[in-house]
Amino acid sequence: MESRGTIAWDFDDTLADWRAAFHAWMISRGHLPSLALEDSQTYSLNDVWPHLSLAEMLMLIKSFNLTPDFASIPALPDAWAAVEETQRLGWRAVAITAPGTHPDITAMRRRHLEPYGFSEVFVLASSAEKIAVARAAGAILLVDDSPGVLAAAQTLHFPVAIFDRPYNQGFAGPRIRDWTTDLPLLLKAAHAAARLAADKPKRVAARTPGRARLHTQTRRPR
C-alpha cells in the first residue's frame, strides 16, 4: 500500500507513562512527593518535588533514564494499538524521542520501540531538535505533549496533534485524551496535514507568479 504520509510520534507521556514510572522510582529512592502526580500542573514536576532545584531534578531524571525502570516504561492504554492501526491504514510511522543520547539510553529506547514497527527511530539529545528531525524524516504531523515542542511547532507552522496534559493547555490543536477512544481525532488531523502538505507547492507557486511564468516559457526560435 502506498503511504498516505508520515506521522511522527513522541514516546514519553504520549505513548508511554514516563511520569508514572519516574514518580515510582523517585519514591523508591526516598524522594517523597508533596503533591499527587495526577494533580501536577507542570511539565518539570517541580510542583511535585518543590524542595528540589531544577538542576537537582535534571540530575535525577538523567539517573532514572539509565535504570532498568526506564527500559520498561509501561505503555498508555491502547497506545500501541493506535500506532499499529495508523500503519494498517497506510500511514508511515516514525518515532522521535529525546531522553538523551547516552549509549545505554539510546540502546534501551531502541529496544523498547523495536517491536512496534516504526520505519525509523530517532533518539535525540534535546527536544529542541524534534521539528527539524520530523521535517527531515518527511513527517506531515507530529504527536507530542511537550510545551517546548508545541511552541516550536506553532512558531514554525508545523502541524501537531497534542496529547492532552495539564501543562499544555495553552496550545491550540487537535487533542488526544485517550488512545482507546480518540484515534479518529488523530486520523482526522493526519488527513488535514496531508492536504496541507499537498497544497503547499501550489501556495508557493501562487506567491511567485513571475517565477512560475519563467519556468513555463518556451524559448523563441532564433
Secondary structure as a PSIPRED ss2 file (coil, helix, strand):
# PSIPRED VFORMAT (PSIPRED V4.0)

   1 M C   1.000  0.000  0.000
   2 E C   1.000  0.000  0.000
   3 S C   1.000  0.000  0.000
   4 R C   1.000  0.000  0.000
   5 G E   0.000  0.000  1.000
   6 T E   0.000  0.000  1.000
   7 I E   0.000  0.000  1.000
   8 A E   0.000  0.000  1.000
   9 W E   0.000  0.000  1.000
  10 D C   1.000  0.000  0.000
  11 F C   1.000  0.000  0.000
  12 D E   0.000  0.000  1.000
  13 D C   1.000  0.000  0.000
  14 T C   1.000  0.000  0.000
  15 L C   1.000  0.000  0.000
  16 A E   0.000  0.000  1.000
  17 D C   1.000  0.000  0.000
  18 W H   0.000  1.000  0.000
  19 R H   0.000  1.000  0.000
  20 A H   0.000  1.000  0.000
  21 A H   0.000  1.000  0.000
  22 F H   0.000  1.000  0.000
  23 H H   0.000  1.000  0.000
  24 A H   0.000  1.000  0.000
  25 W H   0.000  1.000  0.000
  26 M H   0.000  1.000  0.000
  27 I H   0.000  1.000  0.000
  28 S H   0.000  1.000  0.000
  29 R C   1.000  0.000  0.000
  30 G C   1.000  0.000  0.000
  31 H C   1.000  0.000  0.000
  32 L C   1.000  0.000  0.000
  33 P C   1.000  0.000  0.000
  34 S C   1.000  0.000  0.000
  35 L C   1.000  0.000  0.000
  36 A C   1.000  0.000  0.000
  37 L H   0.000  1.000  0.000
  38 E H   0.000  1.000  0.000
  39 D H   0.000  1.000  0.000
  40 S C   1.000  0.000  0.000
  41 Q C   1.000  0.000  0.000
  42 T C   1.000  0.000  0.000
  43 Y C   1.000  0.000  0.000
  44 S C   1.000  0.000  0.000
  45 L C   1.000  0.000  0.000
  46 N C   1.000  0.000  0.000
  47 D C   1.000  0.000  0.000
  48 V C   1.000  0.000  0.000
  49 W C   1.000  0.000  0.000
  50 P C   1.000  0.000  0.000
  51 H C   1.000  0.000  0.000
  52 L C   1.000  0.000  0.000
  53 S C   1.000  0.000  0.000
  54 L H   0.000  1.000  0.000
  55 A H   0.000  1.000  0.000
  56 E H   0.000  1.000  0.000
  57 M H   0.000  1.000  0.000
  58 L H   0.000  1.000  0.000
  59 M H   0.000  1.000  0.000
  60 L H   0.000  1.000  0.000
  61 I H   0.000  1.000  0.000
  62 K H   0.000  1.000  0.000
  63 S H   0.000  1.000  0.000
  64 F H   0.000  1.000  0.000
  65 N C   1.000  0.000  0.000
  66 L C   1.000  0.000  0.000
  67 T C   1.000  0.000  0.000
  68 P H   0.000  1.000  0.000
  69 D H   0.000  1.000  0.000
  70 F H   0.000  1.000  0.000
  71 A H   0.000  1.000  0.000
  72 S C   1.000  0.000  0.000
  73 I C   1.000  0.000  0.000
  74 P C   1.000  0.000  0.000
  75 A E   0.000  0.000  1.000
  76 L C   1.000  0.000  0.000
  77 P C   1.000  0.000  0.000
  78 D C   1.000  0.000  0.000
  79 A H   0.000  1.000  0.000
  80 W H   0.000  1.000  0.000
  81 A H   0.000  1.000  0.000
  82 A H   0.000  1.000  0.000
  83 V H   0.000  1.000  0.000
  84 E H   0.000  1.000  0.000
  85 E H   0.000  1.000  0.000
  86 T H   0.000  1.000  0.000
  87 Q H   0.000  1.000  0.000
  88 R H   0.000  1.000  0.000
  89 L C   1.000  0.000  0.000
  90 G C   1.000  0.000  0.000
  91 W E   0.000  0.000  1.000
  92 R E   0.000  0.000  1.000
  93 A E   0.000  0.000  1.000
  94 V E   0.000  0.000  1.000
  95 A E   0.000  0.000  1.000
  96 I E   0.000  0.000  1.000
  97 T E   0.000  0.000  1.000
  98 A C   1.000  0.000  0.000
  99 P C   1.000  0.000  0.000
 100 G C   1.000  0.000  0.000
 101 T C   1.000  0.000  0.000
 102 H C   1.000  0.000  0.000
 103 P H   0.000  1.000  0.000
 104 D H   0.000  1.000  0.000
 105 I H   0.000  1.000  0.000
 106 T H   0.000  1.000  0.000
 107 A H   0.000  1.000  0.000
 108 M H   0.000  1.000  0.000
 109 R H   0.000  1.000  0.000
 110 R H   0.000  1.000  0.000
 111 R H   0.000  1.000  0.000
 112 H H   0.000  1.000  0.000
 113 L H   0.000  1.000  0.000
 114 E H   0.000  1.000  0.000
 115 P H   0.000  1.000  0.000
 116 Y H   0.000  1.000  0.000
 117 G C   1.000  0.000  0.000
 118 F C   1.000  0.000  0.000
 119 S C   1.000  0.000  0.000
 120 E E   0.000  0.000  1.000
 121 V E   0.000  0.000  1.000
 122 F E   0.000  0.000  1.000
 123 V E   0.000  0.000  1.000
 124 L C   1.000  0.000  0.000
 125 A C   1.000  0.000  0.000
 126 S C   1.000  0.000  0.000
 127 S H   0.000  1.000  0.000
 128 A H   0.000  1.000  0.000
 129 E H   0.000  1.000  0.000
 130 K H   0.000  1.000  0.000
 131 I H   0.000  1.000  0.000
 132 A H   0.000  1.000  0.000
 133 V H   0.000  1.000  0.000
 134 A H   0.000  1.000  0.000
 135 R H   0.000  1.000  0.000
 136 A H   0.000  1.000  0.000
 137 A C   1.000  0.000  0.000
 138 G C   1.000  0.000  0.000
 139 A E   0.000  0.000  1.000
 140 I E   0.000  0.000  1.000
 141 L E   0.000  0.000  1.000
 142 L E   0.000  0.000  1.000
 143 V E   0.000  0.000  1.000
 144 D E   0.000  0.000  1.000
 145 D C   1.000  0.000  0.000
 146 S C   1.000  0.000  0.000
 147 P H   0.000  1.000  0.000
 148 G H   0.000  1.000  0.000
 149 V H   0.000  1.000  0.000
 150 L H   0.000  1.000  0.000
 151 A H   0.000  1.000  0.000
 152 A H   0.000  1.000  0.000
 153 A H   0.000  1.000  0.000
 154 Q H   0.000  1.000  0.000
 155 T H   0.000  1.000  0.000
 156 L H   0.000  1.000  0.000
 157 H C   1.000  0.000  0.000
 158 F C   1.000  0.000  0.000
 159 P C   1.000  0.000  0.000
 160 V E   0.000  0.000  1.000
 161 A E   0.000  0.000  1.000
 162 I E   0.000  0.000  1.000
 163 F E   0.000  0.000  1.000
 164 D C   1.000  0.000  0.000
 165 R C   1.000  0.000  0.000
 166 P H   0.000  1.000  0.000
 167 Y H   0.000  1.000  0.000
 168 N H   0.000  1.000  0.000
 169 Q C   1.000  0.000  0.000
 170 G C   1.000  0.000  0.000
 171 F C   1.000  0.000  0.000
 172 A C   1.000  0.000  0.000
 173 G C   1.000  0.000  0.000
 174 P C   1.000  0.000  0.000
 175 R E   0.000  0.000  1.000
 176 I E   0.000  0.000  1.000
 177 R C   1.000  0.000  0.000
 178 D C   1.000  0.000  0.000
 179 W C   1.000  0.000  0.000
 180 T C   1.000  0.000  0.000
 181 T C   1.000  0.000  0.000
 182 D C   1.000  0.000  0.000
 183 L H   0.000  1.000  0.000
 184 P H   0.000  1.000  0.000
 185 L H   0.000  1.000  0.000
 186 L H   0.000  1.000  0.000
 187 L H   0.000  1.000  0.000
 188 K H   0.000  1.000  0.000
 189 A H   0.000  1.000  0.000
 190 A H   0.000  1.000  0.000
 191 H H   0.000  1.000  0.000
 192 A H   0.000  1.000  0.000
 193 A H   0.000  1.000  0.000
 194 A H   0.000  1.000  0.000
 195 R H   0.000  1.000  0.000
 196 L H   0.000  1.000  0.000
 197 A H   0.000  1.000  0.000
 198 A H   0.000  1.000  0.000
 199 D H   0.000  1.000  0.000
 200 K H   0.000  1.000  0.000
 201 P H   0.000  1.000  0.000
 202 K H   0.000  1.000  0.000
 203 R H   0.000  1.000  0.000
 204 V H   0.000  1.000  0.000
 205 A H   0.000  1.000  0.000
 206 A H   0.000  1.000  0.000
 207 R H   0.000  1.000  0.000
 208 T C   1.000  0.000  0.000
 209 P H   0.000  1.000  0.000
 210 G H   0.000  1.000  0.000
 211 R H   0.000  1.000  0.000
 212 A H   0.000  1.000  0.000
 213 R H   0.000  1.000  0.000
 214 L H   0.000  1.000  0.000
 215 H H   0.000  1.000  0.000
 216 T H   0.000  1.000  0.000
 217 Q C   1.000  0.000  0.000
 218 T C   1.000  0.000  0.000
 219 R C   1.000  0.000  0.000
 220 R C   1.000  0.000  0.000
 221 P C   1.000  0.000  0.000
 222 R C   1.000  0.000  0.000
